[in-house]
């Protein structure tokens, strides 16, 4: 079963309010097998004109586990903490490819 990747573009406008989301979300992600690969950090646009203010990437063991995390009561609660703290928060879930053995 291929891994799945959750990719988030965000623009934090209220860092203090966003701290509650950042404190709650990692534990929920971990409970569903999620692992942070990128959480902010240095970035360079190499092609195109997409200028995301901030990117976060998480890897999950499967698409279904990532979707279950997103729909879980604990993550619904975590999402409520970021209301009003971001100018944008775009999230996509994409299934990876089967890696050769």
N, C-alpha and C positions, 0 to 999 in steps of 0.2 A: 504494500500500500504506500503510495507516495506521500511525502510530507506536504503540508500546506503552509502558506505564508500569509500573514496578516500585515498589510502595508497601510500605514497611517500618515497622512499629511495633516499637519496642524499648525495653527498660528496662535500661540498663547498670548492673550491680552491682559490677563490677570494672574500673574505667577503665584501670588499668595493663595488665591482660590483654587488654582490648578493643583496645588500641593496635595489636597485631599484626594483627588483622583489618582495622582501618582503614588500615593501611599496605599491606596486600595487595589488598584488594577493588577500589580505584579503577583500578588498572592492568588488572585482568581486565575490569572493566566497559568501560573505554575500548577494549580490544582487540576488543570485540564491538559497538562503536558506542554504548556507553552514555554518558550525560551526566547528572551530578548536577544536579537542579533544586532540591532541598531536602535539607539535611543538618543536622538539628537546627534550632535557631533559635526565635525567638519564635512563639508559637501562642496562639490564642484559640478556645475552643469557642463556636460561635455558635448551635447548635441541638443538641438531644439530650443524652445523658449520656456519650458516648464521651470519655474522658480519656486519650489516649495520652501516655505519658511523653516519647516522642521519635518524630519522624517523619522518614523519608528517602524521597525520591521521585527516581527516575531515569527518563529517557526513552531508549528504544531505537528504532532505525529500523523495527523490526518485532517482532511477537510471537515469531516463530521465532528471531530473533537473541537476544532476551532469554532465551528458554528454553535456547538453545544455551550462552549464558554460564553460566546456573545449573547446567547439567549438565556443564560443562567440567571437566577434571581440575584446572586452576588454581583454579577457584572452589570445588571440593570441598575443596581444600587450605586455601583462605582461610577457608571455613566452620569448619574444624576449630580455627582459632585463637580463635574466639569461645566455644567450649565452656566452660561454667562462668563466663562473664563477663557473662551477661545473665539477668534473671529472666523476661523474655519476649522473643521474637523472632518476630514474625508477618510473613509476606511474601505479597503477592498480586501477580499479574501480570494486567494488564487491557489489552485492545486499545483504542486510541483510535478516533476517527472520521476519515473521510476529510475533509480540509479542502477547502473550495471553492477553485478555482483563481482 
